[in-house]
């Protein structure tokens, strides 16, 4: 990745996350990144391409963090706990403004739009990954557990930027612990 592309992507990512995608124009990204319009369009043919790159970078970071938890060789229960703890920790980050993917989906509701498709691809990967982890726990019903995990995560991400994140993190982690402890077919 060229230095100019990296600077553009870092600038756009910071602004998109902090202020919203539609609220940030190309001129602002160019000025803040200190590049020319030609440089921007050489790396990103349009704003949608830049938004997809922003989401792709966020997706890769989450995949990497999850992959590291899996590679640590812990039990599936402990990997699920580690993934959940990373999500809970995110709620406490300075400048936390919710989930980049949920925010993008709200701004791009058309399911055929490339930005919305990038959101759906990430969410499908997350669902598939946690469902697979739940299947490795040996307990029944990994599919509902995976969906429940994602739903709890979505709620924590939404609530975590609206109020004190401490009780939200605690509630989220207790919910995940409940999924690990109390699942049964009964």
N, C-alpha and C positions, 0 to 999 in steps of 0.2 A: 504494500500500500504506500503510495507516495505521501510525502509530508503534507502536501496541500490537501489531498483527499482525506487524510487522517484528521487534519485540522477542521476541514469542512464538516466531517461526520461528527467529530467531538462537539463542535459548536452547535450544530443542528440538534444533536441528541440532548445536550444540556438545555437548549431553548425549548425544544418540543416538549420535553418532560416537564419543565418548570412552568411553561406558559400555555401549552396546548399547541397542537399542530397547525390548526387553521389560523391561530392568532399570530403566528410567526411567519413573516414573509421572506421571500428569497432575498430581497434587498438587505434585510436585517442580517440574515445569515452571512451574506457576502461581506458586509461591512464589519461584522463582529469577527469573522474568520480572517479578515485581511487579505482576501483574494479578489480576483477579477471575476466578472460574470462569465467570461469565456472559460476560466479555470473551473468554475462550478459546473458548467454545462459539459465540459470535457469529461468530468468524472461522473456526473449524474445528469442524464438527458432531461429530466424534469423533477419537480418537487416530489412527485409520487415515488420516484426512484430513490430519492434521498430519504423519504419516510420509510420505505421498505428496508433500506440499508440500516437505518436507525433501529428498527424492530429486529432485523436479523442479528445485529450486534448484541442487542439485549437478549435475544433468544440464545445466542451462542454462549453468553456469559452464564446464563441459567443452566444450560446443558453442561457446561464445563464444571460448574459448582456441583451439580447433581452427579455427574460422572466421577468426580473426586470422592464424593461420599460413597458411591457404589464401589469404587476401586479400593477404598480403605479396608474392604474385606469384612465388614461388620455384618451382623445378622440383618435380614430384611427389615425386621422391626426397628433396629437401630438406624438403618439407612433412612427409613421413613421419618423417624424422629429427627435425624440430622437435616433432612430436606425441610421439614416443618420448622425446625429451629432457625434455619437460614431465612425462611420467609418471615418468621416472627422478628428476627433481627432487622430485616429490611424496614419494618414498620417504624423503627427507632432512628433510622438514618436522617441526618439533617436534610431538610428540603423534601422529605418524603411527600409525594403527591399521588399516591395510589399506584395502581398497576399500569405500566406503560401500554400494555396490550388492551386492557379494558378501556383505557382512555382513548386509544386509537380507534377501537371498535365503535365507541360512542360518536366519534367524529366522522367515521366512514361506515355508515350502517349498511351500505349496499354490499351484499355478500359476494358479488362478482368483482368488486374493486380489488386491485392488487394489494392495497393496504389491509383491507378486511381479510383477504385470503392469507396474508402473512400472519395475522392474528389467529385465524382458525388453525393454521398449520402448527403454530406454537402450542396452542391449547390442546390439539390432538396429541402432540408429542407428550405434553405434560400428563394428560389423562392416560395414555398408553403406558408411560413410564411408571406412574404410581400404581396403576392397576397391576402391572407386572410385579412390582414390589409386593403388593398385597397378596398376589397369588403365591409368592415365595414364602409367605408367613405360615402357610399350612392351614390357615383358617378358611372357612367357607366364604363365598360371595365376594370375590375380589373386585368384580365389576361395579357393584353398588358402592363398595368401599372406595374405589378410585374416584367415582363420580362425587361421592360425599366429600372426599379430601379436596377436590377441586372447588366444590361449592363452598366449603369452609374457608379455603384460601381466598376465593373471590370476595367473600364477605369480610374477611380480615383486611384485605387490601382496600376495600371501599371504606370501612369504618376506621381503619388506622390513620387515615389522613383527615378525619373529621373531628376527632376527639383525642384524648390522651391515649397513646398507643399501648401503654402498659396493661390495662385490663383487656384490651383487644388481643394482644399477644398471648396473655394468660388463657383467655377463653379459647382461642384458636388451638393452642397446644393441648389444652384439656380435651377439646373435641377430637384431636388426632389420637390422643392417648385412649379415648373411649373407642375409637375405631379399631385400635390395636387390641384392646382388652375385651370388649363386649360383643364382638361379632359372632353371630351364630345364625343358623337357619331357622331357629325357633322364633 
